[in-house]
Structures are given as structure tokens and as C-alpha cells.
């Protein structure tokens, strides 16, 4: 049986202790995503709502789609920012 003092040191460094170094282009890609997510999600929500309006012969679903798309885009922006600030 090996004792604690006889065990070899862990070859992998602790990720929490090492500073987080990321490539500049990776960060540019992540933050340019923020500029596209909100308008694209809003547009997709509006587009799906408009298609449902035409199919169901209503006039209110496009507004709901617009609001749901905006909310989805905002949630994704918040998730991305929280992930990058940890």
C-alpha cells in the first residue's frame, strides 16, 4: 500500500489555479457572436410568427414570435456574457 508521501505528484496542473489564457481571435469570435445573436433571434421569431399568422389566418402570432425571439436572443447573450466572465 502506498502512503501519501510515496505517491507521485499529479502531472496535470490544477485548472483553477492557472490563469485562463485564451487566443485573441477566439475572444473576437465570441464577442462578435453577441452582435448577431439578438437581431437574428428576433428576426427568426418574427418570421416564424408571420408564417404561422398566414397559415392560421390570424394577426397576433407574429407579435408573440417577435417577443419570444427577442427573449431567446437576450437569454443567449446573458448566458454568453456569464460564461466569459467566470
FILUM-843723 format. One record per residue (C-alpha): residue in one letter; chain; x, y, z. Coordinates in Angstrom, 3 decimals. Layout:
# residues N
R   residuo   cadena         xx         yy         zz
R         A        A          X          Y          Z
...
This chain:
# residues 86
R   residuo   cadena         xx         yy         zz
R         X        A      0.000      0.000      0.000
R         X        A      1.341      3.428     -0.925
R         X        A      1.466      6.109      1.660
R         X        A      0.552      9.707      0.944
R         X        A      4.214     10.759      0.887
R         X        A      5.148      7.987     -1.572
R         X        A      2.574      8.902     -4.216
R         X        A      3.934     10.717     -7.272
R         X        A      2.743     14.270     -7.823
R         X        A     -0.186     14.852    -10.134
R         X        A      1.217     15.599    -13.616
R         X        A     -1.763     17.728    -14.668
R         X        A     -1.863     21.248    -13.253
R         X        A     -4.920     22.377    -11.384
R         X        A     -7.084     24.347    -13.792
R         X        A     -8.468     26.594    -11.089
R         X        A     -5.021     27.802    -10.040
R         X        A     -3.664     28.527    -13.519
R         X        A     -4.676     31.826    -15.144
R         X        A     -7.031     31.494    -18.058
R         X        A     -5.220     32.342    -21.289
R         X        A     -7.252     32.432    -24.467
R         X        A     -6.438     33.287    -28.021
R         X        A     -7.398     36.796    -29.104
R         X        A     -9.239     35.519    -32.158
R         X        A    -11.339     33.182    -30.030
R         X        A    -12.451     36.127    -27.921
R         X        A    -13.187     38.184    -31.056
R         X        A    -15.354     35.350    -32.328
R         X        A    -17.274     35.067    -29.084
R         X        A    -17.973     38.775    -28.815
R         X        A    -18.912     39.158    -32.469
R         X        A    -21.457     36.421    -31.797
R         X        A    -23.111     38.766    -29.317
R         X        A    -23.677     41.330    -32.058
R         X        A    -25.504     38.782    -34.209
R         X        A    -27.460     36.637    -31.768
R         X        A    -30.032     39.171    -30.605
R         X        A    -31.096     40.531    -34.020
R         X        A    -31.077     37.076    -35.638
R         X        A    -33.170     35.504    -32.875
R         X        A    -35.630     38.401    -33.071
R         X        A    -35.894     38.044    -36.842
R         X        A    -36.393     34.264    -36.685
R         X        A    -39.107     34.666    -34.035
R         X        A    -40.883     37.285    -36.148
R         X        A    -40.542     35.170    -39.288
R         X        A    -41.977     32.048    -37.654
R         X        A    -44.805     34.102    -36.151
R         X        A    -45.608     35.635    -39.529
R         X        A    -45.643     32.226    -41.197
R         X        A    -47.983     30.918    -38.510
R         X        A    -50.173     34.007    -38.954
R         X        A    -50.537     33.357    -42.653
R         X        A    -51.166     29.642    -42.155
R         X        A    -53.738     30.127    -39.359
R         X        A    -55.230     33.376    -40.767
R         X        A    -54.564     35.393    -37.613
R         X        A    -52.738     38.640    -36.970
R         X        A    -51.335     38.374    -33.447
R         X        A    -48.907     35.443    -33.551
R         X        A    -46.182     37.468    -35.268
R         X        A    -46.065     39.801    -32.249
R         X        A    -45.736     36.807    -29.917
R         X        A    -42.991     35.389    -32.146
R         X        A    -41.218     38.740    -32.086
R         X        A    -41.313     38.849    -28.283
R         X        A    -40.251     35.204    -27.905
R         X        A    -37.390     35.671    -30.372
R         X        A    -36.204     38.783    -28.535
R         X        A    -36.343     36.954    -25.214
R         X        A    -34.439     33.975    -26.614
R         X        A    -31.740     36.245    -28.045
R         X        A    -31.405     38.156    -24.796
R         X        A    -31.129     34.934    -22.788
R         X        A    -28.378     33.698    -25.093
R         X        A    -26.480     36.993    -24.772
R         X        A    -26.723     36.796    -20.966
R         X        A    -25.513     33.181    -20.992
R         X        A    -22.546     34.048    -23.172
R         X        A    -21.526     37.007    -21.033
R         X        A    -21.846     34.979    -17.815
R         X        A    -19.784     32.156    -19.292
R         X        A    -16.997     34.561    -20.320
R         X        A    -16.881     36.454    -17.020
R         X        A    -16.317     33.369    -14.844
